[in-house]
Amino acid sequence: MTRVPLPDASEIVAEAPHLFEDLELDDLHAARAMGNAPHALAGLFEYMDGLYSSLPVELRELAILTTARVQDSRYEWQQHVAVAHDAGVSAATIRAIGGERWDDLSGSTAAVCKFVRAQCAGDMTDEHVAAVTDHHSTEETVALSMLVGHYTGVAQVVEGMALPLEADEFVGWSPDDEAL
């Protein structure tokens, strides 16, 4: 059972229509729970738009999945696994991340996953940053770090508010082809 009410998206928009005129709120439990603080949610969406526009979609989704796995956030994993696959993250990479088979990854993917894991653990080094900037711009590297911080926070809100998955069952850390 959730620890806060889950207002309908229409209730959230009605509470502060000027904040949400350009946004479409889904009936995602995380958005609904955060909708109890509509001004904060509106600011969060604006921040996310900036992050999302600063990163290639495949890089963004790779980082979100890795953050979800490291944080053991079934909710974020469930929300992003199909999005990541649609963005170009291969099924093999998704399953390697889900299974925490980090040695199965190589190149830019391995560098990004190591970077994310290090940031989540508070163990970031110059080498982690350099490995990512070998493949991505400084702007993307900084935005990547900001994205990891954001989704670490989202995972904590989901856990703290005891938000359930929208689906009846968890897709699993090694999703089958149908779930992708």
KEROVEX-470581 format. One record per residue (C-alpha): x, z, y; residue in three letters. Coordinates in steps of 0.2 Angstrom, whole numbers, m for minus. Last residue first. Layout:
# KEROVEX-470581
(rolo (X,Z,Y),ALA);
...
END
This chain:
# KEROVEX-470581
(rolo (55,m124,m29),LEU);
(rolo (43,m113,m38),ALA);
(rolo (39,m127,m51),GLU);
(rolo (58,m130,m54),ASP);
(rolo (60,m112,m60),ASP);
(rolo (66,m98,m49),PRO);
(rolo (81,m88,m53),SER);
(rolo (79,m73,m42),TRP);
(rolo (61,m72,m47),GLY);
(rolo (45,m81,m39),VAL);
(rolo (38,m63,m37),PHE);
(rolo (20,m63,m43),GLU);
(rolo (3,m61,m35),ASP);
(rolo (8,m70,m19),ALA);
(rolo (8,m63,m2),GLU);
(rolo (22,m51,m6),LEU);
(rolo (19,m33,m2),PRO);
(rolo (24,m24,14),LEU);
(rolo (30,m7,12),ALA);
(rolo (32,m4,31),MET);
(rolo (51,2,29),GLY);
(rolo (54,m12,16),GLU);
(rolo (47,m26,27),VAL);
(rolo (55,m19,42),VAL);
(rolo (72,m17,33),GLN);
(rolo (71,m35,27),ALA);
(rolo (67,m41,45),VAL);
(rolo (82,m31,51),GLY);
(rolo (94,m40,39),THR);
(rolo (85,m56,44),TYR);
(rolo (90,m54,62),HIS);
(rolo (108,m48,58),GLY);
(rolo (111,m63,47),VAL);
(rolo (103,m75,60),LEU);
(rolo (115,m67,74),MET);
(rolo (130,m70,62),SER);
(rolo (124,m88,59),LEU);
(rolo (122,m91,78),ALA);
(rolo (140,m85,81),VAL);
(rolo (146,m97,67),THR);
(rolo (135,m111,74),GLU);
(rolo (142,m109,91),GLU);
(rolo (160,m108,85),THR);
(rolo (157,m125,76),SER);
(rolo (155,m126,57),HIS);
(rolo (166,m131,42),HIS);
(rolo (183,m123,46),ASP);
(rolo (173,m111,57),THR);
(rolo (166,m103,41),VAL);
(rolo (182,m100,33),ALA);
(rolo (189,m93,50),ALA);
(rolo (175,m81,51),VAL);
(rolo (178,m74,34),HIS);
(rolo (197,m74,36),GLU);
(rolo (195,m64,53),ASP);
(rolo (186,m50,43),THR);
(rolo (168,m44,40),MET);
(rolo (166,m29,29),ASP);
(rolo (150,m22,36),GLY);
(rolo (141,m25,20),ALA);
(rolo (129,m37,27),CYS);
(rolo (142,m45,37),GLN);
(rolo (153,m47,22),ALA);
(rolo (139,m54,11),ARG);
(rolo (135,m67,25),VAL);
(rolo (153,m73,27),PHE);
(rolo (155,m74,8),LYS);
(rolo (139,m85,7),CYS);
(rolo (145,m96,22),VAL);
(rolo (162,m99,14),ALA);
(rolo (155,m102,m3),ALA);
(rolo (143,m115,4),THR);
(rolo (156,m123,15),SER);
(rolo (167,m126,0),GLY);
(rolo (162,m119,m17),SER);
(rolo (149,m109,m26),LEU);
(rolo (149,m104,m44),ASP);
(rolo (160,m89,m40),ASP);
(rolo (146,m81,m31),TRP);
(rolo (135,m79,m47),ARG);
(rolo (124,m67,m38),GLU);
(rolo (110,m73,m49),GLY);
(rolo (99,m77,m34),GLY);
(rolo (114,m85,m26),ILE);
(rolo (118,m95,m41),ALA);
(rolo (100,m100,m43),ARG);
(rolo (98,m106,m26),ILE);
(rolo (115,m116,m27),THR);
(rolo (109,m124,m44),ALA);
(rolo (92,m128,m36),ALA);
(rolo (101,m137,m22),SER);
(rolo (99,m132,m4),VAL);
(rolo (93,m148,5),GLY);
(rolo (80,m141,17),ALA);
(rolo (66,m143,4),ASP);
(rolo (76,m131,m7),HIS);
(rolo (78,m119,7),ALA);
(rolo (60,m119,11),VAL);
(rolo (55,m117,m7),ALA);
(rolo (66,m101,m8),VAL);
(rolo (62,m95,10),HIS);
(rolo (46,m84,9),GLN);
(rolo (50,m77,m9),GLN);
(rolo (67,m73,m4),TRP);
(rolo (61,m64,12),GLU);
(rolo (49,m53,2),TYR);
(rolo (60,m50,m13),ARG);
(rolo (73,m42,m1),SER);
(rolo (87,m36,m12),ASP);
(rolo (97,m35,5),GLN);
(rolo (111,m46,m3),VAL);
(rolo (98,m58,m10),ARG);
(rolo (88,m59,6),ALA);
(rolo (104,m61,16),THR);
(rolo (110,m75,4),THR);
(rolo (93,m83,5),LEU);
(rolo (93,m82,24),ILE);
(rolo (111,m89,25),ALA);
(rolo (107,m104,14),LEU);
(rolo (91,m107,25),GLU);
(rolo (100,m108,41),ARG);
(rolo (114,m119,34),LEU);
(rolo (101,m131,27),GLU);
(rolo (91,m131,44),VAL);
(rolo (106,m135,55),PRO);
(rolo (108,m120,67),LEU);
(rolo (106,m117,85),SER);
(rolo (87,m122,85),SER);
(rolo (83,m109,73),TYR);
(rolo (92,m95,82),LEU);
(rolo (83,m100,99),GLY);
(rolo (66,m101,90),ASP);
(rolo (70,m84,82),MET);
(rolo (73,m76,98),TYR);
(rolo (56,m83,105),GLU);
(rolo (48,m77,89),PHE);
(rolo (55,m59,91),LEU);
(rolo (50,m59,110),GLY);
(rolo (32,m63,104),ALA);
(rolo (33,m50,91),LEU);
(rolo (39,m36,103),ALA);
(rolo (24,m40,114),HIS);
(rolo (12,m40,100),PRO);
(rolo (17,m23,93),ALA);
(rolo (4,m22,79),ASN);
(rolo (8,m40,76),GLY);
(rolo (24,m34,67),MET);
(rolo (13,m30,52),ALA);
(rolo (4,m47,54),ARG);
(rolo (20,m56,55),ALA);
(rolo (27,m48,40),ALA);
(rolo (11,m50,30),HIS);
(rolo (11,m68,33),LEU);
(rolo (m6,m74,38),ASP);
(rolo (2,m88,48),ASP);
(rolo (4,m87,67),LEU);
(rolo (5,m103,76),GLU);
(rolo (14,m101,93),LEU);
(rolo (12,m110,109),ASP);
(rolo (m1,m99,117),GLU);
(rolo (6,m83,108),PHE);
(rolo (11,m72,123),LEU);
(rolo (m3,m77,135),HIS);
(rolo (m16,m73,121),PRO);
(rolo (m11,m55,120),ALA);
(rolo (m23,m45,110),GLU);
(rolo (m33,m60,105),ALA);
(rolo (m17,m68,97),VAL);
(rolo (m15,m53,86),ILE);
(rolo (m33,m52,82),GLU);
(rolo (m33,m71,77),SER);
(rolo (m18,m68,66),ALA);
(rolo (m28,m55,56),ASP);
(rolo (m22,m37,58),PRO);
(rolo (m11,m29,44),LEU);
(rolo (m12,m11,46),PRO);
(rolo (3,0,44),VAL);
(rolo (11,9,29),ARG);
(rolo (7,m5,17),THR);
(rolo (0,0,0),MET);
END
